[in-house]
Amino acid sequence: MTFQQLMLSAGLISLPFVSSAQEKFANTITASDLEKHLRVLAADDMEGRETGTRGQRKAAEYIATQFAAEGLKPIVKADDGKLVYQQPYTLYKKNWGDFFVSAGGKRFEPSKDFMPNGLLYLPTETSYETVFAGYGIGDTNYDDYAGRDIKGKAIIVLDDEPKTADGKKLVSGNTEASKWGGPNGWRAKSLLAKENGAAQLFIVSAESAEAFKQLLTQRSAMQARFNRLSLKAGAENVGTMGVFLVTADMAASLLNTSPATLTQTMTQVAQSAKPVPSSLAGNVAVKADRVDEKTESSNVLGFIEGTDKKDEVLVVSSHYDHIGISADGQINNGANDDGSGTVSVLEIAQAFAKAKAAGKGPRRSILFLTVSGEEKGLLGSQYYADMSPVIPLEKTVADLNIDMVGRVDDLHLGKNENYIYVIGSDKLSSELHKISEETNKNHINMELDYKYNDPQDSQRIYYRSDHYNFAKHQIPIIFYFNGLHPDYHKPTDDIEKIDFKLAEKSARLVFYTAWEIANRDQRLVVDSNKQ
C-alpha cells in the first residue's frame, strides 16, 4: 500500500476520485517516451516548425498520428463532413507596401532609418504636428503629460525611464525597472500615448548611431523570420497609431531643430528629478501601406469522451510551432520551446487513453489541444477560442497549458531544480489554486514558484502563452512553465539540453491535476478576477 493510500484509509486526505489508478497511469508518462517524441519533433527535418511552413505541417501530421494511435477521437468536422484531427485556419501575412516618414525635407525608411513596432495602416500620406514629451511617462510621481494636450499629434519621447545619479529609478524608487522601462516600456508608453489621443509615437533610441544601425540589421532579420501574421485580411485589425524607434538625429528632423539642441534638451530631461517642460515642435508626414499574403496553418486536436459528465470539457494545451530557420540558415529546433510542452501533452493524452481503455476513463471529457501560431501572437489558440471553438466555451471548465518545461532557468540553476512556475491558478478560481497545491503536495512535491504570477512582474508571462485566450473568456487556467534560459529563441535550443526527468515530473503534475479536475463532483467555480 502506498503512503497516499494509507492516508486515505485513515481519512486524513479526501481529494476526489483518488485511487491507485492515478499512480498507475501517471507512471506511464516517462522520460524515455518524452525523449522518443521530442527526437522527432525537434529534429532538423522539422525545419523549426514555423507556422505556415512545411515543417509545421509535418509536425501536425506527427501529432495527429500519435493521437490516432492512442485511440483519441478526431473531433473537427471537415468540409466533407468527416471528423479529422486537424483544425485548419487561414493567416494573412501583412507586408509593408509604400512606407516612409518624412520631415525637415528628408525621407526616412523602415529598417534603414527607423524601426517600426506593431501594425500600422496609413494608405494616404498624412501630416501631423510633432511635440517633445520627455519620457512619455504618466505616473503618480512623474507625469510628462500633465497640462499637455497631445490629441492628434505625433509625440517624440525618450526610451527607458529617468533615474538618479546612483542608478535608482525615479518612478519605482529602486533599481528595478518600472513598467515604463525594461522590456515592456514600449508597450506602456504606447498605450498611454494612445489613451491621451496621440496620433503617432516616436521613441528616441538611447543607442549610439553604430549600435542603432546594428539593431536595425538584427530587427530586419527578425522580421523576415517572424513574419507578421494576422487572422484577418485587410486593415480591420491594423492600427493607425504607429510606434517607431528612431535616432536622435531623426528625432531632431521631426522636431525641426538641430541635433545639438535636441541633445541638450534630452540631457536636461535625463538629469532632472521631475518632468522638464519643452517647447520643441515640428511637423511630420507618414505613409504606411500594407499588402496581404495568405498562408495556411492548423491546430491539432485529440478528444477523450467522459462518462457521466461528458458534456463538460477540460482542455490540456501546448503550442507545437516554433520560429523556423534563421536568416543565416540555422534551424531553430525549439526543443524546449515548445517541443517539451507538446510531447508532455502527447504523454498525458496517452495516460488518459490507457485509463479509459482500462475502464477508468475521466468523468468529464478532455480535449488535448496543440496549437500553431503561438510565436506569431497566440494566433492558433485565438482562432480556436475566439472564432471556432469545437467545444462551446461555456462547456469548457479549465485549460491547463504547458510551455517550456524541459530546462532549468538561471534563477534556479544550481539551487533548487525541483520546481515549476505556476501561473494563473488563482486568477479566476480559488478552487483551481487549491487543487493545484494539494495535488502537487500529495503526488509530486515540486516547488511551485509563483514569481511570474505576480501582476507587477515586468515579464508579463501571464499574457504570453495560449492559456490567455481561454482566461480572457473567464475560463480558469494554469500555465506550467520552467522559465527563460540563454538558448531561448536561438538555434541552440536543442534536445541535448533537455532535462527529461524534470519534464517527466512536470507532465505527471499536469496529469494528476487534470485527473482531479476531470473527476470531481462539481465543476470548478469561477469566483475571482485577478487578471
Wavefront OBJ file of the C-alpha trace (Angstrom):
o trace
v 0.000 0.000 0.000
v 1.307 3.446 -0.930
v 1.683 6.283 1.585
v -1.202 8.064 -0.144
v -3.463 5.022 0.235
v -2.596 4.804 3.943
v -3.509 8.462 4.369
v -6.781 7.877 2.528
v -7.684 4.841 4.620
v -7.024 6.869 7.753
v -9.310 9.606 6.471
v -6.543 12.185 6.517
v -6.945 13.245 2.887
v -10.083 13.334 0.775
v -9.242 14.507 -2.718
v -11.971 13.437 -5.179
v -11.555 10.217 -7.118
v -8.114 9.463 -5.679
v -7.089 5.869 -6.276
v -4.099 3.742 -7.118
v -5.257 4.052 -10.743
v -3.937 7.596 -10.786
v -0.439 6.478 -9.920
v -0.575 3.557 -12.327
v -1.447 5.738 -15.309
v 0.735 8.659 -14.235
v 3.695 6.295 -14.290
v 3.136 5.648 -17.997
v 4.451 9.202 -18.509
v 8.180 8.574 -18.741
v 11.334 10.480 -19.563
v 12.190 7.924 -22.243
v 8.840 8.344 -24.033
v 9.098 12.121 -23.844
v 12.530 11.885 -25.422
v 11.275 9.493 -28.118
v 8.647 12.005 -29.264
v 10.922 15.017 -28.946
v 13.620 13.424 -31.103
v 11.043 13.504 -33.882
v 9.515 16.947 -33.282
v 12.816 18.738 -32.603
v 14.745 17.099 -35.441
v 16.274 19.168 -38.233
v 13.857 17.764 -40.811
v 11.019 19.583 -38.997
v 12.792 22.798 -40.094
v 11.945 24.656 -36.898
v 8.153 24.126 -37.208
v 7.466 27.728 -38.230
v 3.772 28.432 -38.683
v 2.654 28.134 -42.299
v 5.679 26.113 -43.427
v 6.333 22.540 -44.496
v 7.947 21.773 -41.126
v 4.880 22.910 -39.182
v 2.610 20.786 -41.376
v 4.886 17.777 -40.903
v 4.787 18.240 -37.113
v 0.983 18.489 -37.222
v 0.784 15.179 -39.086
v 3.006 13.501 -36.485
v 0.860 14.731 -33.594
v -2.343 13.642 -35.349
v -0.820 10.201 -35.977
v 0.028 9.839 -32.276
v -3.484 10.858 -31.196
v -4.930 8.259 -33.567
v -2.535 5.573 -32.363
v -3.632 6.110 -28.763
v -7.324 5.918 -29.668
v -8.179 9.583 -29.137
v -11.161 10.663 -31.205
v -10.986 13.199 -34.039
v -13.450 15.999 -33.330
v -13.000 18.608 -36.085
v -15.616 18.420 -38.844
v -14.031 18.687 -42.286
v -15.753 20.196 -45.340
v -16.852 16.730 -46.456
v -18.468 16.066 -43.074
v -15.804 13.640 -41.835
v -14.211 14.064 -38.423
v -10.478 14.826 -38.511
v -7.728 15.724 -36.055
v -6.503 18.936 -37.687
v -8.357 22.239 -37.431
v -7.232 24.327 -40.424
v -7.229 28.119 -40.416
v -6.020 30.874 -42.721
v -3.484 33.524 -41.775
v -2.596 36.725 -43.556
v 0.952 37.974 -43.713
v 0.874 41.757 -43.718
v 3.788 43.037 -45.741
v 4.733 46.670 -45.956
v 3.840 48.405 -49.201
v 4.867 52.045 -49.611
v 6.114 53.042 -46.143
v 8.040 56.172 -45.196
v 8.328 59.044 -42.736
v 9.266 62.498 -44.000
v 10.265 65.598 -42.042
v 12.568 68.573 -42.485
v 12.908 67.895 -46.198
v 14.192 64.355 -45.569
v 12.591 60.983 -46.288
v 13.171 58.147 -43.807
v 12.518 54.461 -44.500
v 11.903 51.433 -42.233
v 14.793 49.093 -41.394
v 17.155 51.692 -42.821
v 16.443 54.797 -40.764
v 13.943 53.689 -38.123
v 12.409 50.601 -36.556
v 8.600 50.218 -36.596
v 6.878 48.258 -33.869
v 3.354 46.924 -34.282
v 0.913 47.094 -37.155
v 0.235 50.427 -38.855
v -2.045 51.245 -41.767
v -1.992 54.696 -43.394
v -2.578 54.257 -47.129
v -2.560 58.029 -47.681
v 0.336 60.281 -46.688
v -0.810 62.058 -43.519
v 0.731 65.073 -41.771
v 0.920 65.696 -38.025
v 2.229 68.333 -35.652
v 5.070 66.911 -33.549
v 5.849 67.684 -29.897
v 8.536 66.500 -27.494
v 7.067 64.875 -24.359
v 10.042 63.865 -22.222
v 9.976 60.151 -21.370
v 6.293 59.752 -22.257
v 5.528 58.602 -18.701
v 2.275 59.134 -16.821
v 2.682 58.006 -13.221
v 1.732 59.212 -9.759
v 5.012 60.999 -9.068
v 6.200 61.570 -12.634
v 3.809 62.769 -15.366
v 5.102 64.022 -18.703
v 1.572 64.661 -19.965
v 0.348 66.878 -17.105
v -1.152 70.041 -18.613
v -0.227 68.947 -22.147
v -2.705 68.388 -24.980
v -1.327 65.802 -27.401
v -4.547 64.808 -29.136
v -3.969 64.222 -32.848
v -0.240 64.950 -32.595
v 2.886 62.863 -33.151
v 4.786 62.506 -29.880
v 8.562 62.208 -29.546
v 9.704 60.635 -26.248
v 12.894 59.167 -24.814
v 13.485 55.442 -24.459
v 13.743 53.839 -20.999
v 12.950 55.856 -17.850
v 14.507 58.582 -15.652
v 16.899 57.638 -12.870
v 19.026 59.280 -10.205
v 22.802 59.564 -10.295
v 23.135 56.410 -8.160
v 21.095 54.367 -10.632
v 17.734 54.301 -8.853
v 14.617 54.638 -10.999
v 12.636 57.770 -10.155
v 9.286 56.068 -10.670
v 9.898 52.896 -8.639
v 12.350 54.410 -6.171
v 14.742 51.474 -6.503
v 16.996 49.815 -9.071
v 14.209 47.640 -10.507
v 12.709 48.804 -13.795
v 9.145 50.070 -13.615
v 6.638 49.294 -16.361
v 7.995 52.345 -18.239
v 11.455 50.811 -18.646
v 12.795 47.349 -19.311
v 11.424 45.021 -21.994
v 7.827 46.275 -21.777
v 8.476 50.004 -21.683
v 7.395 50.458 -25.296
v 4.053 48.860 -24.575
v 3.286 51.010 -21.529
v 4.285 54.212 -23.322
v 2.329 53.406 -26.468
v -0.822 52.519 -24.501
v -0.603 55.779 -22.558
v 0.060 57.838 -25.694
v -2.964 56.253 -27.350
v -5.145 56.881 -24.300
v -4.138 60.543 -24.462
v -5.099 60.758 -28.134
v -1.654 60.721 -29.758
v -1.657 60.049 -33.489
v 1.883 58.589 -33.704
v 4.629 57.782 -31.206
v 8.358 58.138 -31.920
v 10.731 56.777 -29.268
v 14.280 58.125 -29.334
v 16.780 55.278 -29.044
v 19.411 55.517 -26.324
v 21.841 53.564 -28.535
v 24.794 55.087 -30.347
v 24.470 55.580 -34.120
v 26.576 52.470 -34.815
v 24.715 50.332 -32.264
v 21.388 51.518 -33.680
v 22.482 50.527 -37.173
v 23.299 47.020 -35.903
v 19.931 46.924 -34.143
v 18.148 47.749 -37.406
v 20.029 44.951 -39.190
v 19.114 42.461 -36.471
v 15.491 43.621 -36.475
v 15.282 43.246 -40.254
v 16.453 39.646 -39.969
v 13.981 39.011 -37.139
v 11.079 40.490 -39.109
v 11.937 38.236 -42.029
v 11.947 35.283 -39.621
v 8.901 36.243 -37.529
v 6.621 37.196 -40.399
v 3.865 39.385 -39.029
v 0.670 37.360 -39.380
v -2.968 38.047 -38.645
v -6.215 36.095 -38.551
v -7.961 38.846 -40.502
v -7.443 40.064 -44.037
v -7.196 43.727 -44.914
v -6.739 46.543 -42.439
v -9.539 45.760 -39.969
v -7.142 44.845 -37.180
v -4.323 47.192 -38.148
v -3.949 50.370 -36.127
v -3.473 53.910 -37.346
v -1.102 54.796 -34.480
v 2.405 53.560 -35.165
v 5.290 53.185 -32.727
v 8.733 53.982 -34.154
v 12.211 53.682 -32.643
v 14.376 56.453 -34.111
v 17.799 58.035 -33.687
v 18.300 61.430 -32.060
v 19.231 62.857 -35.487
v 15.940 61.702 -36.985
v 14.049 62.997 -33.948
v 15.701 66.404 -34.470
v 14.293 66.487 -38.014
v 10.856 65.557 -36.678
v 11.044 68.468 -34.222
v 12.503 70.922 -36.751
v 15.553 71.573 -34.601
v 19.263 70.792 -34.636
v 20.696 67.558 -33.197
v 22.699 69.679 -30.727
v 19.580 71.451 -29.429
v 17.697 68.193 -29.051
v 20.658 66.553 -27.287
v 20.790 69.463 -24.850
v 17.077 69.095 -24.086
v 17.428 65.323 -23.667
v 20.275 65.831 -21.213
v 18.210 68.281 -19.157
v 15.325 65.823 -19.013
v 17.596 62.920 -18.018
v 19.276 64.886 -15.239
v 16.124 66.368 -13.715
v 14.189 64.823 -10.843
v 10.885 65.801 -12.457
v 9.496 66.307 -15.982
v 11.046 69.228 -17.875
v 8.683 71.367 -19.991
v 9.772 71.721 -23.605
v 8.539 73.836 -26.491
v 10.214 71.727 -29.195
v 7.735 71.144 -32.024
v 7.661 70.455 -35.744
v 5.814 68.527 -38.436
v 5.972 65.013 -39.856
v 4.270 63.094 -42.666
v 3.699 59.340 -42.518
v 2.539 56.799 -45.087
v 2.276 53.084 -44.340
v 0.506 50.945 -46.901
v 0.170 47.178 -46.497
v -0.276 44.131 -48.720
v -1.804 40.812 -47.611
v -0.367 37.371 -48.427
v -2.328 34.243 -47.409
v -0.856 31.218 -45.674
v -2.468 28.122 -44.158
v -1.904 26.532 -40.761
v -3.688 24.181 -38.355
v -4.254 23.211 -34.749
v -4.286 19.501 -33.852
v -6.998 18.191 -31.532
v -7.490 14.805 -29.865
v -10.576 14.031 -27.773
v -11.349 11.630 -24.935
v -15.054 11.465 -24.128
v -16.010 11.473 -20.476
v -18.544 9.326 -18.683
v -21.348 10.853 -16.585
v -20.112 14.455 -17.050
v -19.037 14.192 -20.687
v -20.659 17.494 -21.727
v -18.160 19.391 -19.575
v -14.659 19.573 -21.062
v -11.160 20.134 -19.713
v -8.549 21.409 -22.194
v -4.880 20.398 -21.943
v -2.858 22.546 -24.332
v 0.547 23.427 -25.751
v 1.880 25.060 -28.901
v 3.837 22.926 -31.333
v 5.101 25.689 -33.633
v 8.471 27.417 -33.285
v 10.415 30.097 -35.184
v 11.776 28.152 -38.145
v 15.043 28.815 -39.944
v 17.235 31.855 -39.201
v 18.340 34.275 -41.895
v 21.766 32.614 -41.834
v 20.257 29.178 -42.496
v 20.447 27.779 -38.951
v 17.475 25.691 -37.815
v 15.754 26.716 -34.592
v 14.583 23.306 -33.383
v 12.694 24.616 -30.350
v 13.306 21.518 -28.253
v 12.199 23.327 -25.109
v 10.021 25.987 -26.765
v 7.643 24.289 -27.013
v 8.693 20.804 -28.026
v 8.800 19.952 -24.317
v 5.206 21.059 -23.766
v 3.947 19.319 -26.890
v 5.452 15.938 -26.020
v 4.071 16.369 -22.499
v 0.587 16.703 -23.984
v 1.154 13.551 -26.056
v 2.193 11.592 -22.967
v -0.675 12.912 -20.815
v -3.096 12.036 -23.608
v -1.656 8.530 -23.740
v -2.052 8.126 -19.962
v -5.730 9.117 -20.060
v -6.315 6.920 -23.102
v -4.882 3.928 -21.207
v -7.085 4.798 -18.235
v -10.174 4.869 -20.447
v -9.236 1.574 -22.087
v -8.948 0.050 -18.594
v -12.396 1.284 -17.586
v -11.016 4.203 -15.540
v -11.793 6.965 -18.031
v -12.420 10.536 -16.834
v -15.906 11.684 -15.844
v -15.502 14.892 -17.818
v -14.293 14.889 -21.403
v -10.729 16.044 -22.121
v -9.632 17.906 -25.233
v -5.910 17.708 -25.995
v -5.234 20.872 -27.985
v -1.896 21.515 -29.678
v -1.867 24.827 -31.500
v 0.296 26.578 -34.063
v 0.730 30.335 -34.446
v 1.817 30.929 -30.843
v 5.089 32.511 -31.913
v 3.138 34.833 -34.223
v 0.944 36.216 -31.453
v -1.041 33.311 -29.917
v -2.942 33.036 -33.191
v -3.834 29.324 -33.190
v -5.383 29.443 -29.724
v -7.049 32.745 -30.604
v -8.613 31.103 -33.657
v -9.882 28.248 -31.509
v -11.203 30.378 -28.627
v -12.490 33.438 -30.490
v -13.523 32.126 -33.892
v -14.058 28.362 -33.938
v -14.264 26.563 -30.590
v -15.014 22.913 -31.354
v -16.317 22.611 -27.788
v -18.541 25.556 -26.731
v -16.604 27.779 -24.342
v -19.447 27.671 -21.825
v -18.822 23.908 -21.562
v -15.073 24.350 -21.053
v -14.200 24.060 -17.363
v -10.471 24.894 -17.462
v -7.308 24.967 -19.561
v -4.006 23.510 -18.369
v -1.341 24.951 -20.673
v 2.250 23.649 -20.906
v 5.031 25.740 -22.442
v 8.794 25.254 -21.939
v 9.104 22.664 -19.174
v 12.376 20.916 -20.057
v 15.051 23.323 -18.808
v 16.175 24.844 -15.506
v 16.334 28.628 -15.684
v 19.140 30.814 -14.365
v 17.180 31.681 -11.199
v 17.126 28.013 -10.094
v 20.230 26.524 -11.711
v 22.483 25.045 -9.028
v 19.915 25.849 -6.336
v 16.540 24.140 -6.258
v 15.998 22.451 -9.625
v 12.859 20.587 -8.471
v 10.463 23.409 -9.328
v 7.900 24.707 -11.773
v 6.439 28.159 -12.277
v 2.680 28.047 -11.759
v 0.939 30.998 -13.358
v -2.713 31.980 -13.242
v -4.057 29.260 -10.942
v -5.684 31.821 -8.616
v -6.692 34.417 -11.206
v -10.219 33.142 -11.811
v -10.843 30.215 -9.464
v -9.789 29.785 -5.841
v -10.744 26.101 -6.131
v -8.327 25.549 -9.008
v -5.496 27.083 -6.999
v -6.305 24.831 -4.033
v -6.495 21.726 -6.244
v -3.151 22.641 -7.812
v -1.382 22.948 -4.476
v -2.972 19.856 -2.892
v -2.304 17.726 -5.957
v 1.347 18.729 -6.011
v 1.709 18.098 -2.288
v 0.120 14.663 -2.440
v 1.721 13.380 -5.635
v 4.804 15.242 -6.900
v 6.115 17.654 -4.255
v 7.811 20.137 -6.573
v 8.405 23.732 -5.557
v 5.522 25.731 -7.034
v 7.133 29.063 -7.843
v 4.699 31.989 -8.206
v 7.202 34.629 -9.291
v 5.589 35.145 -12.701
v 2.084 35.057 -11.229
v 2.745 38.477 -9.699
v 0.741 41.066 -11.712
v 3.600 43.525 -11.160
v 6.204 41.251 -12.742
v 7.721 43.075 -15.716
v 7.877 39.958 -17.933
v 4.046 39.734 -18.070
v 4.305 35.985 -18.682
v 0.620 35.504 -17.855
v -0.296 37.188 -21.143
v 2.315 35.475 -23.300
v 1.118 31.928 -23.931
v -2.009 30.235 -25.249
v -3.872 29.861 -21.953
v -4.613 33.586 -22.060
v -7.060 33.135 -24.937
v -9.126 30.989 -22.553
v -8.588 33.173 -19.490
v -9.901 36.272 -21.267
v -13.191 34.346 -21.649
v -13.277 33.759 -17.862
v -12.200 30.124 -18.168
v -9.870 29.141 -15.279
v -6.334 28.271 -16.343
v -2.970 27.102 -15.094
v 0.152 27.848 -17.083
v 3.097 25.495 -16.369
v 6.479 26.978 -17.241
v 10.119 26.464 -16.230
v 11.400 29.910 -17.150
v 13.657 31.522 -19.705
v 17.179 30.342 -20.469
v 20.151 31.530 -22.595
v 19.066 29.401 -25.591
v 15.570 30.911 -25.764
v 14.672 31.573 -29.429
v 18.105 30.538 -30.604
v 19.369 27.655 -32.775
v 20.952 26.222 -29.617
v 17.567 25.254 -28.087
v 18.300 21.603 -28.861
v 17.261 18.247 -27.438
v 20.686 17.585 -25.874
v 19.934 20.295 -23.295
v 16.563 18.950 -22.201
v 16.200 17.586 -18.659
v 13.744 14.774 -19.364
v 13.358 13.779 -15.705
v 12.262 17.333 -14.921
v 9.868 17.249 -17.892
v 8.532 13.897 -16.661
v 7.778 15.338 -13.223
v 6.082 18.377 -14.723
v 3.939 16.284 -17.068
v 2.894 13.981 -14.236
v 1.901 17.020 -12.161
v -0.312 18.224 -15.012
v -1.772 14.714 -15.370
v -2.648 14.446 -11.667
v -4.160 17.946 -11.703
v -6.175 17.136 -14.830
v -7.387 13.915 -13.186
v -8.709 15.844 -10.173
v -10.473 18.474 -12.314
v -11.977 15.892 -14.672
v -13.281 13.610 -11.902
v -14.506 15.909 -9.120
v -18.242 16.083 -8.394
v -18.678 19.796 -9.036
v -17.415 21.920 -11.882
v -14.721 24.429 -10.904
v -16.222 27.602 -9.518
v -15.251 30.932 -11.114
v -15.165 33.226 -8.113
v -12.454 35.820 -8.655
v -10.942 38.071 -11.282
v -7.311 38.884 -10.552
v -6.301 39.384 -14.188
l 1 2 3 4 5 6 7 8 9 10 11 12 13 14 15 16 17 18 19 20 21 22 23 24 25 26 27 28 29 30 31 32 33 34 35 36 37 38 39 40 41 42 43 44 45 46 47 48 49 50 51 52 53 54 55 56 57 58 59 60 61 62 63 64 65 66 67 68 69 70 71 72 73 74 75 76 77 78 79 80 81 82 83 84 85 86 87 88 89 90 91 92 93 94 95 96 97 98 99 100 101 102 103 104 105 106 107 108 109 110 111 112 113 114 115 116 117 118 119 120 121 122 123 124 125 126 127 128 129 130 131 132 133 134 135 136 137 138 139 140 141 142 143 144 145 146 147 148 149 150 151 152 153 154 155 156 157 158 159 160 161 162 163 164 165 166 167 168 169 170 171 172 173 174 175 176 177 178 179 180 181 182 183 184 185 186 187 188 189 190 191 192 193 194 195 196 197 198 199 200 201 202 203 204 205 206 207 208 209 210 211 212 213 214 215 216 217 218 219 220 221 222 223 224 225 226 227 228 229 230 231 232 233 234 235 236 237 238 239 240 241 242 243 244 245 246 247 248 249 250 251 252 253 254 255 256 257 258 259 260 261 262 263 264 265 266 267 268 269 270 271 272 273 274 275 276 277 278 279 280 281 282 283 284 285 286 287 288 289 290 291 292 293 294 295 296 297 298 299 300 301 302 303 304 305 306 307 308 309 310 311 312 313 314 315 316 317 318 319 320 321 322 323 324 325 326 327 328 329 330 331 332 333 334 335 336 337 338 339 340 341 342 343 344 345 346 347 348 349 350 351 352 353 354 355 356 357 358 359 360 361 362 363 364 365 366 367 368 369 370 371 372 373 374 375 376 377 378 379 380 381 382 383 384 385 386 387 388 389 390 391 392 393 394 395 396 397 398 399 400 401 402 403 404 405 406 407 408 409 410 411 412 413 414 415 416 417 418 419 420 421 422 423 424 425 426 427 428 429 430 431 432 433 434 435 436 437 438 439 440 441 442 443 444 445 446 447 448 449 450 451 452 453 454 455 456 457 458 459 460 461 462 463 464 465 466 467 468 469 470 471 472 473 474 475 476 477 478 479 480 481 482 483 484 485 486 487 488 489 490 491 492 493 494 495 496 497 498 499 500 501 502 503 504 505 506 507 508 509 510 511 512 513 514 515 516 517 518 519 520 521 522 523 524 525 526 527 528 529 530 531
